[in-house]
């Protein structure tokens, strides 16, 4: 009888010990989580799946038309900037007896490339035309594109247009994301600013 009571007491003591150890472990884990909370990366997140801009179909609704309209708006902006640059360049050329003329011409050629590269690599990752149409550029993995990616995408766009004309843009008709050749080579994709998604840490 005493042996049974002793055995029962030992089982109860062991159970309390196990419960106490579990409580200590849980408290330690909670303290560590509070001290080092996980930070979400700056990428797209959705309600039903881990964010990948190549998976969300709503990101590409009407994207081809929006990109075309955005580019037309950007062309108008670049033309205005170009006229201002040529005016300034003409004055500088007169003042320098046309010694600054090569710099003016070079600047006029590089202006469209500089505009698109800087705007894509900027904080909002979209040109003014893209902002007006509610679209932006992201890297193929959902992260923000770098300035180098913006430069590569822009150079490849103008180079492909120079060699093939607008025919190269037909590549966008053969994929659901309406990506062009320069998008694939630069590792970028243009998406809608969909209300179903949010960009953690972004102004949008």
N, C-alpha and C positions, 0 to 999 in steps of 0.2 A: 504493500500500500504506500509506504514511504517512498519507494523507488518510483512509483507511478507519479506521485506528487512532484518529486524532484525532476523527473523527465518533463512534465508539463510546465514546470516553472522555467526550466532551461529553454524550452521551445518559445515561451512567451518572451523571455529575455532576448533570445536570438532574433525574434521578429521585431522587437523594438529597436534593436541594434541595426537591422537592415533598413528599417524605415528612417532611422536617424541618418544613416549614411546616404540614402537617396536624397533626403532633404538637403544635406550639405552639398551634394553634387549639383542639385538643381539651383541652389542659391549661388554657387560659384559660377555656373554657366550664365545665369541671369546677370550677374555682376560683370562678367567678361563681355557679354553682348551689349550692356549699357555703356561700358567703357570704350568698346570698339564697334560701333554700329556699322553695318555694311552700307556702303555708298553705292547707289545705283549709277551705272555708267550713263553718259550723255548719249542716249540712243532712243529710238522710238519704242514705246511700250504700248501694248494693247490689252484689252480685257481678257481675251480668250487664248492668247498665244504669246510666247516670248517674241519680242519685237524683231522682225526681219522685214525691211521695206520691200523685199522681193516677194513676200507672201501675201500682203494685204491688197486685195483687189480694189478696194475703195480709194487707194492712193493714186490710182491711174485712170480714174474716170475722166474722160475728156482731156487727158494730159497732152495728147498730140496737138490738138487745137490750141490749148492754152500755151504750149511752148512756142508755137508759131506766132501767136499774137504777142507774147512776151518779147520775142525776138524783134518783131516790127517796132514795138515801143522802144526797145533798146537801140535799134538803128536810128530812130529819131533823136534819142538822147545823145548818141555818139556823133551824129551830124551837127547838133548844136555845139557840143564840145569841140568838134573839129573846126567849125567856123570860128569859134572863139580863139582856138589855137592858131589858125592861119592868120587871123587878124593880129594877134600878138607877135607871131613870127614875122609878119610883114614889117611891123614897126621895128623889131629887133634887127631885121636884115638891113633896113634903111640906116639905122643908127650905127651898124657895124660894117657898112659898105658891103652887104651881102656875105660877110664872113660867117654869119650864123645861119645861112640858108641850109646847109647840109643838116644841121641840128634840127631845124624846123621840119624838114622833109622826113627825117628819121622819126621824130616825135609824132608826126601825123600818121605814119605807118604803124607805129607801136601803140597808138592811142586805143584802138578797139581791143587789142590783146590785153593791154594794161587794165582797161575798164572791166572786162569780163573776168579776168583772172583775179583782180582784187575783190570784186563784189562776191564772187563765188567763195573765195577764201576768207571773206569777212565774217563778222559775228553772226549775221543772219543767213549767210550762205545762199544769197539770191541777188540777182541784179534788180534794178528798179522795175524793169518790165515784169520779172518773175514775181516780185512782191505785189504788183498791181493785179496779177492774175491768180494770186494765192498759191504759188508753187515755190519750191526751193530744191536745192541740190543736196543730196546726201551721198556718202560713200556706199559702196555695194554691201557692206556689212552693217549699215545703219548708223555708223559714227559720222561725225561732222567731217566734211572734206577739208583737206589742208590747202594752203595756198599753192603748193606745188601741184596738187591734183587739179586745182582750178586753172593753173597755167597750162598744164598738159592737155586738159580737156579743150581749152580755148584754142591752143595752137593746132591741135589735131582737127578741130572743127574747121578752122579757116584753111588748113592745108588740104583737107579732104574736099572742101567746097571748091578750092582753086583747081584741083585736078579732075574732079568729076562733075562739078556743078551741083545742082540740087538733087541729082539722081542718087547721091550717096545717102540722102535722108530717107530713101525708101526702105532702108534697113529697119527703120522703126515700125514698119508695117508687118514685120515677120516675128515680132515678140510682143507679149502681153503688156510689157512695161514701156513700150514705145521708146526703147533705148536705141540710140544711133551708134554708128561705128565708134565715134570719139568717146561715147559714154562707156562702151565696153572696154576700150583700150585704156581709158583713164581710171576705170574702176569706180564710176559714179552712176547715179540714177536720179532722175528728176521726179518728184512726188508732189501730190497735193498736200496742203496743210489741212488734213482731215480733222474734224472735231472728234472723231472716234479715237484719235491717237493724241499723244502729247509728247513733247520733247523735254526731257528732264534737264533742267538748268538752262533752257533756252528762253529768249525773250518772247517767243511765240507761245 
